[in-house]
Amino acid sequence: MSRLFLVYAKQWWKEYLQLRESHCNRLVKIFAQDECANNWFVCSYVFPLCAGRLLEAPRLAARFVSLISYEKTQNISVGKGDSGELWASMHTFLARKRGDCENHAILLCSLLLGFGLDAYVCVGCKGKGQPHTWVMTISPDGVITFWESTTGNRYQHHNIKPDTSVLVPPKTLHPYRTIGCVFRNDSFYANIQPSDAVEMCDFNLLDESRWKAMPHEAILSVSNSVLGWQSLRLMSPTLDPQLISADLELQLQALVTEHRREQGLSADWDGHLAYLLSPALAAYELERCTGSLAGDEEFQHAIRRAVPEGHTFKGFPIQFTHRNARKIFAYSLKAEKCQEVANCRGDQVKLALRVNVYVYAENVCAVWIMYACTYRSVL
């Protein structure tokens, strides 16, 4: 990073603090340190990333990023007893397949820029004052949408104008409380509005009375080309979803059978019922991608036809991002609904289990499982 830019950034920060005393308490992140203890201008982390045919829509990109495991990054020592945040490089994040909210937001913002959206990384706080990073897109009509990169959820923003009286404030659906700055590969804006509360913020970034921008030329002087990330390409999946789904299903069936045997219960598996569970899992994954549930009605109809009269059906769906069968089953049993299926007692008990694995770029997986049973009560 050039010394000239460091001098300029220091002067820019000084001017920002002089605008309002409260600015010293806002989360305006200009520099971040990577896993190699190198300091980078935050705009250097973001770049338009085209996924080719691996991810064919922005919402699929959001789903892909959300499936990468979240891991809170520990602060790193930067000398004299101080500590700073660690923002891992994109290569490290994808190689480890886990990272903090900053890593998720940077990757999602880069992918959305690749899809041609007006996207920015937002730095602020969540509801309880916890520092957080998420993504924002601005439509040509000025509609603001927040994207939570760790879950894939989307929220439309409606700001409250300070000069208008609102008898009943609109209910806030998103988890974000304050915002200090927004940035991407070619832009950096710091919030200079009287309040940094998200609900009160106007996101017209070109309004110099609300946002203090860094000059475009200054940002380009330390562009992301210095990091060499523009050549980064997502890896095509190499896993066969049908094979790994069938294999994991057999492992989980064996674990359920063993679990029931320990309780003196038999395990009679119904293959046809298991097959009927698949549309529900497909509908759940589609809902995570698009936000709308489709196909659940047909699933309900099929189950009603398959369950004999006088019998009861119980099902428990759950999703994971790994394929460790023992960990999956142990975690599943923590849910009361899963216990009701795995420990089912009654007359003519039939068990069913279905696994659907959806493989995305970089072999990132959404593992959907449904435990189910039918039985006739003897009470």
C-alpha positions in Angstrom: 0.0 0.0 0.0 1.4 3.4 -1.0 2.6 5.8 1.7 0.9 8.6 -0.2 -2.5 6.9 0.3 -1.9 6.3 4.0 -1.2 10.0 4.4 -4.3 10.9 2.5 -6.5 8.4 4.5 -5.2 9.9 7.7 -6.2 13.4 6.6 -9.6 12.2 5.3 -10.3 10.6 8.7 -9.3 13.8 10.5 -11.8 15.7 8.4 -14.5 13.2 9.1 -14.0 13.5 12.9 -14.2 17.2 12.7 -17.7 17.1 11.1 -19.4 15.9 14.3 -18.2 14.8 17.7 -20.2 11.6 17.7 -18.3 10.4 14.5 -15.6 9.0 16.7 -18.1 6.3 18.0 -19.2 5.2 14.5 -18.0 2.0 12.8 -16.1 3.4 9.9 -13.6 0.8 8.7 -10.9 2.0 6.4 -8.2 -0.6 6.8 -8.2 -4.3 7.7 -5.5 -6.9 8.4 -5.4 -10.3 6.6 -4.2 -13.6 7.9 -0.6 -12.7 6.9 -0.6 -9.6 9.0 -0.8 -7.3 5.9 -2.9 -4.2 6.2 -5.2 -3.4 3.2 -7.7 -0.7 2.3 -11.1 -2.4 2.7 -12.1 -1.6 -0.9 -9.2 -3.9 -2.0 -11.1 -6.9 -0.6 -14.0 -6.5 -3.0 -14.1 -7.1 -6.8 -16.7 -8.1 -9.4 -16.7 -11.9 -9.3 -18.4 -13.7 -12.2 -19.4 -17.3 -11.3 -20.0 -18.4 -14.9 -22.5 -21.2 -15.0 -21.8 -22.3 -11.4 -24.3 -19.8 -10.0 -26.9 -18.5 -12.4 -28.8 -15.9 -10.3 -28.0 -13.4 -7.5 -30.3 -15.3 -5.0 -28.4 -18.6 -5.8 -25.2 -16.7 -5.0 -26.7 -15.6 -1.7 -27.7 -19.2 -0.9 -24.2 -20.5 -1.8 -22.5 -17.9 0.4 -24.8 -18.6 3.3 -23.9 -22.3 3.2 -20.3 -21.6 4.0 -19.9 -22.1 7.7 -19.9 -19.1 10.0 -17.0 -18.9 12.4 -16.3 -15.9 14.6 -12.8 -14.8 14.0 -10.7 -14.1 17.0 -9.0 -10.7 17.3 -5.3 -10.7 16.5 -2.5 -8.9 18.3 -1.2 -5.8 16.6 1.3 -4.8 19.3 1.4 -2.8 22.5 -1.5 -4.9 23.9 -3.9 -3.7 21.2 -5.9 -6.1 19.0 -7.6 -5.8 15.7 -10.0 -7.7 13.5 -8.8 -10.3 11.0 -10.3 -10.2 7.5 -9.1 -13.3 5.8 -8.3 -13.1 2.1 -10.8 -14.6 -0.4 -8.5 -17.5 -1.2 -8.2 -18.4 2.5 -12.0 -18.1 3.1 -12.8 -20.4 0.2 -10.1 -22.9 1.0 -11.2 -23.2 4.7 -14.9 -23.0 3.8 -15.6 -21.1 7.0 -15.2 -17.5 8.1 -16.6 -14.5 9.9 -19.5 -12.2 8.7 -16.9 -9.9 6.9 -15.8 -12.8 4.7 -19.3 -13.7 3.8 -20.3 -10.2 3.1 -17.3 -9.5 0.9 -17.8 -12.7 -1.2 -21.6 -12.0 -1.6 -21.0 -8.4 -2.6 -18.3 -9.4 -5.1 -20.8 -12.0 -6.6 -23.6 -9.4 -6.8 -21.3 -6.9 -8.5 -20.5 -9.7 -11.0 -24.2 -10.0 -11.7 -24.4 -6.3 -12.5 -26.1 -5.1 -9.3 -25.3 -1.9 -7.5 -23.9 -3.6 -4.4 -22.0 -2.5 -1.3 -20.6 -4.0 1.9 -22.2 -2.3 5.0 -20.3 -2.0 8.3 -22.4 -1.3 11.4 -24.0 -3.0 14.4 -26.8 -5.5 15.0 -29.6 -5.2 17.5 -27.5 -5.7 20.7 -24.7 -3.4 19.6 -22.6 -6.3 18.2 -20.4 -5.2 15.2 -21.6 -6.7 12.0 -21.1 -6.6 8.3 -23.8 -7.3 5.6 -24.6 -6.3 2.0 -26.8 -3.7 0.5 -28.1 -3.3 -3.1 -29.7 -0.2 -4.6 -32.1 -0.6 -7.5 -32.3 1.9 -10.3 -35.5 3.2 -8.6 -33.6 3.7 -5.3 -35.1 0.7 -3.5 -32.7 -0.4 -0.8 -32.4 -4.2 -0.1 -30.2 -5.6 2.7 -28.8 -9.1 2.2 -27.7 -11.1 5.3 -24.8 -13.0 3.8 -24.6 -15.6 6.7 -28.2 -16.7 6.2 -29.2 -15.7 2.7 -32.2 -13.6 4.0 -33.2 -10.4 2.2 -34.9 -7.3 3.8 -36.3 -4.2 2.1 -35.3 -1.0 3.9 -37.8 1.8 4.6 -36.3 4.8 6.3 -38.1 7.1 8.7 -37.6 10.7 7.7 -36.6 12.7 10.8 -38.8 15.7 9.8 -42.0 13.7 9.7 -44.2 12.6 12.6 -44.9 8.9 12.7 -47.6 7.8 15.1 -46.7 4.1 14.8 -43.2 3.4 13.6 -43.0 0.6 11.1 -41.8 -2.7 12.5 -38.2 -3.4 11.8 -37.7 -6.8 10.2 -34.0 -6.7 9.7 -31.5 -7.2 12.5 -29.4 -4.1 11.8 -29.2 -1.2 14.2 -26.5 1.2 13.1 -24.4 1.8 10.0 -21.1 3.6 9.9 -19.9 3.1 6.3 -20.5 1.3 3.0 -17.9 0.4 0.4 -17.1 -1.7 -2.6 -14.1 -2.0 -5.0 -14.4 1.5 -6.4 -16.4 3.4 -3.7 -16.2 4.3 -0.1 -18.8 6.3 1.8 -18.9 7.2 5.5 -22.2 8.1 7.2 -22.3 11.7 8.3 -26.1 11.9 9.0 -27.2 13.2 12.4 -28.1 9.6 13.4 -26.4 6.4 12.4 -29.6 4.4 13.2 -30.3 2.3 10.1 -34.0 3.2 10.2 -33.2 6.9 10.1 -30.6 6.7 7.3 -31.1 8.0 3.7 -29.1 5.8 1.4 -28.6 8.4 -1.4 -24.9 8.0 -1.4 -24.4 10.9 -3.8 -25.8 13.3 -1.3 -22.7 15.0 0.2 -24.7 16.3 3.2 -25.3 12.7 4.3 -22.3 10.7 3.1 -18.6 11.6 3.0 -17.0 9.9 0.0 -13.4 9.1 -0.7 -12.4 10.4 -4.2 -12.6 7.8 -6.9 -9.0 8.5 -7.9 -7.7 7.8 -4.4 -9.4 4.5 -4.3 -8.1 3.4 -7.7 -4.6 4.2 -6.6 -4.8 1.2 -4.2 -7.2 -1.0 -6.3 -7.7 -4.7 -5.7 -5.3 -5.6 -8.5 -2.5 -5.4 -5.9 -4.0 -8.4 -4.2 -4.2 -10.4 -7.4 -7.8 -11.5 -6.7 -9.2 -10.5 -10.1 -8.0 -13.8 -11.5 -9.9 -15.7 -8.9 -12.5 -18.2 -10.2 -14.9 -20.4 -8.3 -14.2 -24.1 -8.5 -16.7 -26.4 -10.2 -18.2 -29.0 -7.9 -16.7 -32.5 -8.1 -19.1 -34.3 -5.7 -21.9 -36.5 -7.1 -25.0 -35.4 -5.2 -26.9 -38.7 -5.9 -24.1 -40.9 -4.6 -23.3 -38.9 -1.5 -27.1 -38.6 -0.8 -27.6 -42.3 -1.0 -24.4 -43.1 1.1 -25.4 -40.6 3.9 -28.9 -42.0 3.9 -27.6 -45.6 4.5 -25.3 -44.4 7.3 -28.2 -42.5 9.0 -30.5 -45.5 8.6 -27.9 -47.7 10.4 -27.6 -45.2 13.2 -31.3 -45.0 13.7 -31.6 -48.8 13.6 -28.8 -49.0 16.3 -30.5 -46.3 18.3 -33.8 -48.2 18.4 -32.2 -51.5 19.1 -30.6 -50.1 22.2 -34.1 -49.2 23.4 -35.4 -52.7 22.5 -37.3 -51.4 19.4 -37.2 -52.8 15.9 -36.7 -50.8 12.8 -38.9 -51.6 9.8 -38.0 -49.3 6.9 -40.5 -48.1 4.2 -38.6 -47.3 1.0 -41.7 -46.0 -0.8 -42.5 -43.6 2.0 -38.9 -42.4 2.0 -39.1 -41.6 -1.7 -42.3 -39.5 -1.1 -40.3 -37.3 1.3 -38.0 -36.1 -1.4 -40.3 -33.4 -2.9 -40.6 -31.8 0.5 -36.8 -31.5 0.8 -36.6 -30.1 -2.7 -39.2 -27.5 -1.8 -37.3 -26.5 1.3 -34.1 -25.9 -0.7 -36.0 -24.0 -3.3 -37.5 -21.8 -0.6 -34.1 -21.0 0.8 -33.0 -20.0 -2.7 -36.0 -18.0 -3.9 -37.9 -17.1 -0.7 -41.1 -18.8 -1.8 -42.3 -22.3 -1.0 -43.5 -24.4 -4.0 -44.4 -28.0 -4.2 -45.4 -28.5 -0.5 -49.1 -29.0 -1.5 -48.3 -32.0 -3.7 -46.2 -33.5 -0.9 -49.1 -33.2 1.5 -51.4 -34.9 -1.0 -49.0 -37.8 -1.6 -48.5 -38.4 2.2 -52.2 -38.4 2.8 -52.7 -41.1 0.1 -49.8 -43.2 1.3 -50.6 -43.3 5.1 -53.2 -46.0 5.9 -56.4 -45.0 7.5 -56.2 -44.9 11.2 -52.4 -44.3 11.1 -50.4 -41.2 12.1 -47.6 -39.6 10.1 -44.8 -37.7 11.7 -41.9 -36.0 9.9 -38.9 -33.9 11.0 -36.8 -32.0 8.4 -33.5 -30.5 9.2 -30.6 -29.0 7.2 -26.8 -29.2 7.6 -23.8 -28.0 5.7 -21.6 -31.1 6.4 -21.9 -34.8 5.8 -20.7 -36.4 9.1 -23.5 -38.9 9.8 -22.8 -39.3 13.5 -22.7 -35.6 14.2 -25.8 -35.1 12.2 -27.8 -37.8 14.1 -26.5 -36.7 17.5 -27.5 -33.1 16.7 -30.9 -34.2 15.3 -31.7 -36.1 18.5 -31.6 -32.8 20.4 -34.9 -31.8 18.8 -38.0 -33.2 20.5 -39.7 -33.8 17.1 -36.8 -36.0 15.9 -36.9 -38.0 19.2 -40.6 -38.6 18.6 -39.8 -40.2 15.3 -36.6 -42.1 16.3 -38.3 -43.4 19.5 -41.7 -44.1 17.9 -43.7 -46.8 19.6 -47.0 -48.2 18.5 -48.6 -50.8 16.2 -47.3 -51.3 12.7 -44.5 -48.7 13.0 -42.9 -47.9 9.7 -39.7 -45.7 9.5 -38.6 -43.6 6.6 -35.5 -41.4 6.0 -34.6 -39.3 3.0 -31.4 -37.4 2.3 -31.1 -34.8 -0.4 -27.7 -33.2 -0.9 -27.5 -30.1 -3.1 -24.0 -29.3 -4.3 -22.9 -25.8 -5.2 -19.6 -24.3 -6.3 -16.5 -25.1 -4.3 -18.3 -28.4 -3.2 -20.3 -26.3 -0.7 -23.3 -28.5 0.2 -26.8 -28.1 1.6 -27.7 -31.4 3.3 -31.4 -31.8 3.8 -32.7 -34.7 5.9 -36.2 -35.8 6.8 -36.8 -38.4 9.5 -40.4 -39.8 9.3 -42.6 -42.6 10.6 -46.1 -43.9 10.4 -47.9 -45.8 13.1 -51.2 -46.8 14.6 -51.6 -45.7 18.2 -52.3 -48.5 20.7 -53.5 -46.1 23.4 
